[in-house]
Amino acid sequence: MEGESGSGSGSGEVKKQKLKLYSFWWSTCSFRVRIALNFKGLKYEYKSVNLLKGEQLNPEFIKLNPSGNVPVLVDGDTVVADSLAILMYLEDKYPHHYPLLPQDIHKRAINYQGQLT
């Protein structure tokens, strides 16, 4: 796994630790998390996990996510794997940063329905 300089724009908040995203550039699941982070204007550190080289099997990465899948978001002591779970986490933790989902509960349910199939 290679650390790369972060992406994303400033959120204006003082944070104790920057978000870390373990991601593979070619992964569509990772891509949608990168889109969400940038859309919300959240700073993050991009950590490359090259699936073609088997870096997801690295013991350091397996400690974060035993299933060995990307993406994985680390926020301090919180580790969230799976792109949908990460999107929901970001939406709940940073609701004031450009919402990803409708506020209306019925419209939100329809959005989730499409993501879970």
C-alpha angles and dihedrals in degrees: 000000000000124000113226130187115273129265131206133073129271121282096198091235125119108234129187091218132015118240114258121211119197104202147152113227093223096049113106090205090055090045094059091051090051089050091051094048092050094043090053090047094237121156115230141167113241114221112191117222108186106209092187090061093045094246090146086073092058108123090232091058094041088058088060096042118010091195089062094226129139141257107056123169121203117197108176105295093349118097118188123185128188121054097246092049089049092050091050091047092051091047092051096043097042106030093148092059108084104301117244094201135045116266091223108096094219094051090045091053090052089051092051091047091060092048097050098055 
